[in-house]
């Protein structure tokens, strides 16, 4: 499957709603273990809310490595590629931190150390 952002979203990929539209297009294909090409040709603007609604939500279903194996970015500028990679790295770090915090909370509750 190939998704051309210029046709699906437009040249300005900025909003959470736009990101969620891409998320819904990609989710079923990725769940079926298929690769998806995301074509950035003609995209001028790429903002974090769009990335959160699309790739950020996908990270809730798939590990970073799985996404990187199944998503192929085409015609992406070096600046946009940097933006996407930095976003995914930050989202993965936040997820890891939240998992660590939850694990610590559970440990404290089990040991009844959280009752001070």
Steps between C-alpha positions, in 0.01 A plus 500: 500500500618851423361812668573827324463766767449779247183324378381362834584790732637787291824701506451610862516202740439691820197389698416212731191421289714470187739270686213282618378471141843361403502276810173335394632443148817334629375302799327207327780455248760493776291262712492268198882514505511682167743773406369845419666775300432852623583748224586851619537654153340845501477524879622843612411504869525221756401575862502297821119475540484322163781267605334434836170410334665265252834349599455574870175302509659219300769472768217404735450185291848419370858513620720762335703232321187347347383839373839576352500164320149534357484872422692625199532876463524618139592843363558632851723803542796474739333753732172307511684171552687655791170629645335156471799316648533743792127477569506119502807495726333740747172305494686174565693659788176629657343157467800338667493756782129441557556125507782542751283723720213249490736217591639698795149585617402133489814401691431755771139388529603135528751580774251734669765769490259738335285529814705767677 
